[in-house]
Amino acid sequence: MITESLIHHCTRCHSTNIFKNGHNKSGNAQFKCKDCGRSSVLKPTVKYTETQKELIIKTYFERGSLRGMRRLFGVAPTTLTTWIKKASNPILTTLLPVICP
């Protein structure tokens, strides 16, 4: 008889010192790390793919409103603002500062 054992790691500190810690609202099992204290799901479901995120961000940059994005794509405004901050961060760092005489 062949048995396989899986060793799960913490998503933050990659420690193997984790234990089961109940379930979240959607019924997925949650685990807690004894080293860093993070509580998370081991295999979270991905709601939006990277191509969908790019499409939503491009639509927003084409002068779409946050409410419009919520109606069209079903994305929460806080999620969209987080994506926009991550997407526009490299643009902001490449701009030169204005020097006043």
Backbone hydrogen bonds in HBPLUS format (Angstrom, degrees):
<---DONOR---> <-ACCEPTOR-->    atom                        ^
c    i                          cat <-CA-CA->   ^        H-A-AA   ^      H-
h    n   atom  resd res      DA  || num        DHA   H-A  angle D-A-AA Bond
n    s   type  num  typ     dist DA aas  dist angle  dist       angle   num
A0010-CYS N   A0015-SER O   2.85 MM   5  5.21 147.2  1.96 141.5 152.3     1
A0014-HIS N   A0010-CYS O   3.09 MM   4  4.44 133.1  2.32 114.2 122.3     2
A0034-LYS N   A0017-ASN O   2.90 MM  17  5.80 177.0  1.91 169.4 170.4     3
A0019-PHE N   A0032-LYS O   2.96 MM  13  5.51 153.3  2.03 146.7 154.2     4
A0032-LYS N   A0019-PHE O   2.82 MM  13  5.51 162.0  1.85 163.0 166.4     5
A0021-ASN N   A0030-GLN O   2.67 MM   9  5.26 174.5  1.68 146.0 144.1     6
A0030-GLN N   A0022-GLY O   2.84 MM   8  5.59 174.5  1.85 143.8 145.2     7
A0024-ASN N   A0028-ASN O   2.99 MM   4  5.67 153.3  2.06 152.7 159.7     8
A0027-GLY N   A0024-ASN O   3.07 MM   3  5.35 160.6  2.10 111.2 117.2     9
A0031-PHE N   A0040-SER O   2.83 MM   9  5.55 170.1  1.84 154.1 156.5    10
A0040-SER N   A0031-PHE O   2.90 MM   9  5.55 157.6  1.95 162.1 164.7    11
A0033-CYS N   A0038-ARG O   2.92 MM   5  5.44 157.0  1.98 149.6 156.6    12
A0037-GLY N   A0033-CYS O   3.04 MM   4  4.98 133.3  2.26 118.9 131.0    13
A0053-LYS N   A0049-THR O   2.99 MM   4  6.30 155.7  2.05 149.7 156.7    14
A0054-GLU N   A0050-GLU O   2.97 MM   4  6.21 159.4  2.01 148.2 153.0    15
A0055-LEU N   A0051-THR O   3.06 MM   4  6.25 158.2  2.11 144.0 149.5    16
A0056-ILE N   A0052-GLN O   2.96 MM   4  6.17 161.1  2.00 151.2 156.0    17
A0057-ILE N   A0053-LYS O   2.89 MM   4  6.11 162.1  1.93 153.9 158.7    18
A0058-LYS N   A0054-GLU O   2.89 MM   4  6.03 161.1  1.92 150.0 155.4    19
A0059-THR N   A0055-LEU O   2.95 MM   4  6.10 154.2  2.02 144.5 151.8    20
A0060-TYR N   A0056-ILE O   3.01 MM   4  6.26 149.3  2.10 142.2 150.5    21
A0061-PHE N   A0057-ILE O   2.94 MM   4  6.24 157.2  1.99 150.1 156.0    22
A0062-GLU N   A0058-LYS O   3.07 MM   4  6.28 121.5  2.43 136.6 150.9    23
A0062-GLU N   A0059-THR O   3.23 MM   3  5.10 142.6  2.37  93.4 104.2    24
A0063-ARG N   A0060-TYR O   3.12 MM   3  5.58 120.6  2.49 121.9 121.5    25
A0064-GLY N   A0060-TYR O   3.24 MM   4  4.42 139.7  2.41 107.5 117.6    26
A0069-MET N   A0065-SER O   2.96 MM   4  6.25 152.0  2.04 146.7 153.7    27
A0070-ARG N   A0066-LEU O   3.04 MM   4  6.30 147.0  2.15 140.9 150.0    28
A0071-ARG N   A0067-ARG O   2.99 MM   4  6.30 154.0  2.06 145.9 152.5    29
A0072-LEU N   A0068-GLY O   2.87 MM   4  6.05 164.0  1.89 152.0 156.5    30
A0073-PHE N   A0069-MET O   2.90 MM   4  5.64 161.7  1.93 141.8 147.5    31
A0074-GLY N   A0070-ARG O   2.98 MM   4  4.58 134.4  2.19 113.4 124.1    32
A0079-THR N   A0076-ALA O   3.10 MM   3  5.29 119.3  2.49 102.2 116.7    33
A0080-LEU N   A0076-ALA O   3.01 MM   4  6.32 161.4  2.04 156.8 162.4    34
A0081-THR N   A0077-PRO O   2.91 MM   4  6.12 158.3  1.96 149.1 154.4    35
A0082-THR N   A0078-THR O   3.09 MM   4  6.24 149.7  2.19 139.7 147.5    36
A0083-TRP N   A0079-THR O   3.04 MM   4  6.35 158.1  2.09 150.5 156.0    37
A0084-ILE N   A0080-LEU O   2.91 MM   4  6.14 155.3  1.97 149.1 156.3    38
A0085-LYS N   A0081-THR O   2.98 MM   4  6.13 158.3  2.03 145.0 150.2    39
A0086-LYS N   A0082-THR O   3.12 MM   4  6.36 157.8  2.17 146.8 152.4    40
A0087-ALA N   A0083-TRP O   2.89 MM   4  6.05 149.8  1.98 144.7 153.7    41
A0088-SER N   A0084-ILE O   2.84 MM   4  5.91 154.9  1.90 152.1 157.7    42
A0089-ASN N   A0085-LYS O   3.11 MM   4  5.86 120.7  2.48 135.2 146.1    43
A0092-LEU N   A0088-SER O   3.13 MM   4  6.41 154.3  2.20 153.6 160.0    44
A0093-THR N   A0089-ASN O   3.25 MM   4  6.50 146.7  2.37 147.9 156.3    45
A0094-THR N   A0091-ILE O   3.29 MM   3  5.43 141.8  2.45  98.5 108.7    46
